[in-house]
Amino acid sequence: MFTSSGARRLRRIVLTTGAVAATFAAPAIVGLASAAPAEAASSNLFASVSLSGTLVAGNGVTGVTHIGTGQYEVTFSSNVSNCAYVATTINAYSQALQIFTAGGHLSADGVYVETKNQGGGLTDGPFNLVVDCGQPGWDYAVVGYTANLVRATAGTALTNLGTGRYDVKFPTSVKKCAYLATVGDPGNALVFNPNNVYTGSASNPDTVYIETKNQGGGLSSGIPFHLAVICPTAANVKTAVVGADGIISRGSALTSSFSPGTGLYTVVTSQAVGSCATVATRGSVNTAVPFDPATVEDVPGPASNTIGFQVRSLLFFGGNLENESFHTAIVC
C-alpha cells in the first residue's frame, strides 16, 4: 500500500510526459482513472462507429445508417447543419484509411461520412466523429472550394495566403487549444477526391494556420475543410498537442503522453475514455509549417484511461510509421 506521500510522488511521475511516463505503463496509469471526479452530463455531440455501421459510443446520437461501402450517416437529436464536422478513422487495416465529412444526406440532423483508401476507393472502416457548433470552449470554421468562409464562429475571418495555405482568425485567443481539421464538403454533397488538411499555429494567438495538400503531399487549392478548435476549458473534453517526440506541448490538466515506438503514441488522461470519441489531425505544435504529410489513426490504448495513435507517412511516400506531431481531442 502506498503512503499518501508515495501516492503523490507516483502521480507526479505518471503525469510527466515522455519516456518516464512510459516506464510505469498500464498499472500506474489505470490508478488515475478511479480517482477522477464525476463530471456533469455532457452536451457534446459525438459518435464512435464500427466498420459495419454500429454505434459503439456516442452522445446525442439517434442512429447510424450504413448507406453503402464506405458511406455512413450519423443522425443526431438536433439540427447540425450550421456546425463543423471533424472525424478520424480507427486503425483496421495495414495501411491507414482516410475520412471525409459533409452535411446529412438523409436529414439536417445528420452528418454524412465517407471512409476511403488512399487510392480513393470507398472502403468500410471504423471512425470517430465530433460535431462542433461553437459551444463554450469551442470555435469552428467551414471553408469551401473557392477559399470562401461558408460558416464559422461569429467574428471569424479567413485569409487565403496562397496555394493551399490559410489563416483562420478567431475573435479570441486560441493558443492553448487543439486544432482538428477534416476535408469535407461545406454542404451535403459528396467529397469525390481524397485529399488532406493539416494544422498549426500562426504568429497571432487568435489565428490557426491551415495547409491543404493532395495525395502526393503537394500544396493544393480547392480543397474544402472543416476546422474545430477545442480548448482545455471545454466541458467533458481532454485536449493534447503532441510533439514528434511524444511530449505534450500544450493540453488539458492531468493529461500526459509518451511514444512507445516509431510512429506510435499514447495519451494518458485522468478518466476512462471508452465511452468517448477521439479525433486527431497531423499538425505542428508551434508556428512551424507541418511540412511532412501524414495520416493519424486511433488505436486502443494500454489502459481504460488512455488512447493510442498511429502516425504514418502518406502511402505515396511508403505509408510507414513516422514520428510526427499531431493535435487531438478526446470528447466525452
Buried (B, 14 or more C-beta within 10 A) or exposed (E): EEEEEEEEEBBEBBBBBBEEBBEBBBEBBBBBBEEEEEEEEBEBBBBBBBBEBEBBBBBBBBBBBBBEEBBBBBBBEEEBBBBBBBBBBBBBEEBBBBBBBBBBBEBBBBBBBBBBBBEEEEBBBBBBBBBBBBBEBBBBBBBBEEBEBBBBBEEBBBEBEEEBBBBBBBEEEBEBBBBBBBBBBBEBEEBEBBBBBBBBBBEBEBBBBBBBBBBEBEBBBBBBBBBBBBBBEBBBBBBBBBBBBBBBBBBBEBBBBBBEEEBBBBBBBBBBBEBBBBBBBBBBBEEEEBEBBBBBBBBEBBBBBBBBBBBBBBBEBEBEBBBBBBBBBBBB
